[in-house]
Amino acid sequence: MKLSIELVPQTTGGVNLRLVLRPKDWNFLRKRQYKLANGVCEICGDRGKNQGRKHDLECHEQWHYNDETHVQTLIGLIALCPHCHEVQHFGLAELRGRGNQAFKHFIEVNEFTSAEGNNLIKIAQQKWLERSGHSWAVDVSWLENDNITLKE
């Protein structure tokens, strides 16, 4: 599967690097990722140019969830077009009334049937419910590679 749906547990839903880092640090990280991605979405290859969007690329945090220890660990960043980023945050897309558009992009990029896409959404929602029943510790030690710390 090229493009997945990542529903952040309700108990850590507010974790967002852009909000907890100094702007200069977040800008450094996201711009470096865009450069590493050669200015294209790392999932679908879209350049996003001239499509009437606010941003051509957006920086998405990649997390690993240890379902035994309940630790959410930052493992990297990825440059995404707004459409792929919206799929990653499918629950938010639905809240914003954009669930149908996100679903269409999800099945198109992955070459799924609607039934396959719906089944994977149900699985993601079940995992979200399960994970949201726990308190999670958040590990952002990945940032230490660049000597970046959370703002105080």
C-alpha positions as CSV (number, residue, x, y, z in Angstrom):
1,M,0.0,0.0,0.0
2,K,1.5,3.3,-1.1
3,L,-0.8,5.6,0.9
4,S,-2.1,4.7,4.3
5,I,-4.6,6.2,6.8
6,E,-3.0,7.2,10.1
7,L,-5.5,8.0,12.8
8,V,-3.6,9.5,15.8
9,P,-5.0,8.2,19.1
10,Q,-7.4,10.6,20.7
11,T,-5.1,10.8,23.8
12,T,-2.2,12.2,21.7
13,G,-4.2,14.0,19.0
14,G,-2.7,17.4,19.8
15,V,0.9,16.3,19.2
16,N,2.2,18.3,16.3
17,L,5.8,19.2,15.8
18,R,5.0,22.5,14.1
19,L,3.3,23.6,17.4
20,V,6.0,22.4,19.8
21,L,9.1,23.5,17.9
22,R,10.6,26.9,17.5
23,P,9.5,28.2,14.0
24,K,13.1,28.3,12.8
25,D,13.6,24.6,13.7
26,W,10.3,23.5,12.1
27,N,11.2,25.5,8.9
28,F,14.6,23.9,8.8
29,L,13.2,20.3,9.1
30,R,10.3,20.8,6.6
31,K,12.4,22.6,4.0
32,R,15.1,19.9,4.2
33,Q,12.5,17.2,3.7
34,Y,11.1,19.0,0.6
35,K,14.6,19.2,-0.8
36,L,15.3,15.5,0.0
37,A,12.0,14.7,-1.9
38,N,13.1,16.8,-4.9
39,G,10.0,18.9,-4.5
40,V,7.5,16.1,-5.2
41,C,5.1,14.2,-3.0
42,E,6.9,11.1,-1.7
43,I,3.7,9.0,-2.1
44,C,2.1,10.0,-5.5
45,G,4.8,12.0,-7.1
46,D,2.6,15.1,-7.5
47,R,4.5,18.4,-7.9
48,G,1.3,20.4,-7.0
49,K,2.2,23.3,-9.2
50,N,-0.5,25.6,-10.4
51,Q,-3.4,23.7,-8.8
52,G,-4.8,26.5,-6.8
53,R,-3.6,25.1,-3.5
54,K,-2.1,27.0,-0.6
55,H,1.0,24.8,-0.5
56,D,2.6,22.6,-3.1
57,L,4.0,20.3,-0.4
58,E,3.3,19.7,3.3
59,C,5.5,18.0,5.8
60,H,4.0,15.0,7.6
61,E,5.4,13.4,10.7
62,Q,5.9,9.7,10.7
63,W,5.2,7.9,13.9
64,H,5.6,4.4,15.2
65,Y,3.1,3.2,17.7
66,N,4.2,0.4,20.2
67,D,0.9,-1.1,21.1
68,E,2.5,-3.0,24.1
69,T,4.3,-0.1,25.8
70,H,2.0,2.6,24.5
71,V,4.9,4.8,23.3
72,Q,4.4,6.9,20.2
73,T,7.8,7.5,18.6
74,L,8.7,10.0,16.0
75,I,10.7,8.1,13.3
76,G,10.9,10.7,10.5
77,L,9.3,13.2,8.2
78,I,7.8,12.8,4.7
79,A,6.9,15.4,2.1
80,L,3.4,15.0,0.9
81,C,1.1,16.8,-1.5
82,P,-2.0,18.3,0.2
83,H,-4.2,15.4,-1.1
84,C,-2.0,12.6,0.3
85,H,-1.6,14.6,3.5
86,E,-5.3,14.8,3.8
87,V,-5.6,11.0,3.5
88,Q,-3.0,10.5,6.2
89,H,-5.4,12.6,8.5
90,F,-8.6,11.0,7.2
91,G,-10.5,11.7,10.4
92,L,-9.7,15.4,10.2
93,A,-10.7,15.3,6.5
94,E,-14.1,13.9,7.4
95,L,-14.6,16.5,10.1
96,R,-13.8,19.2,7.5
97,G,-16.3,17.7,5.1
98,R,-13.6,16.4,2.8
99,G,-13.9,12.7,3.5
100,N,-15.2,11.9,0.0
101,Q,-12.3,13.7,-1.7
102,A,-9.8,12.0,0.6
103,F,-11.4,8.6,0.0
104,K,-11.2,9.1,-3.7
105,H,-7.5,10.0,-3.6
106,F,-6.8,7.1,-1.2
107,I,-8.3,4.5,-3.6
108,E,-6.9,6.1,-6.7
109,V,-3.3,6.2,-5.4
110,N,-3.5,2.6,-4.1
111,E,-5.5,1.3,-7.1
112,F,-8.1,-0.1,-4.7
113,T,-11.7,-0.8,-5.3
114,S,-14.2,1.2,-3.2
115,A,-14.9,-1.9,-1.2
116,E,-11.2,-2.5,-0.5
117,G,-10.8,1.2,0.5
118,N,-13.8,1.0,2.8
119,N,-12.5,-2.1,4.5
120,L,-9.1,-0.5,5.2
121,I,-10.8,2.6,6.6
122,K,-12.8,0.3,9.0
123,I,-9.6,-1.4,10.1
124,A,-7.9,2.0,10.7
125,Q,-10.9,3.2,12.7
126,Q,-10.8,0.0,14.9
127,K,-7.1,0.5,15.5
128,W,-7.8,4.1,16.4
129,L,-10.5,3.1,18.9
130,E,-8.2,0.5,20.5
131,R,-5.3,3.0,20.7
132,S,-7.5,5.8,22.0
133,G,-8.3,3.7,25.1
134,H,-4.7,4.1,26.3
135,S,-2.5,6.9,27.5
136,W,0.5,7.3,25.3
137,A,4.0,8.6,26.0
138,V,5.5,10.6,23.2
139,D,9.2,10.0,22.2
140,V,10.7,12.7,19.9
141,S,14.3,11.7,20.5
142,W,14.6,11.5,16.7
143,L,15.0,15.3,16.8
144,E,18.3,14.9,18.7
145,N,20.0,14.0,15.4
146,D,19.7,17.7,14.5
147,N,20.2,19.0,18.0
148,I,16.6,20.2,18.1
149,T,14.7,20.5,21.3
150,L,11.1,21.3,22.1
151,K,10.4,24.9,22.9
152,E,9.8,25.7,26.5
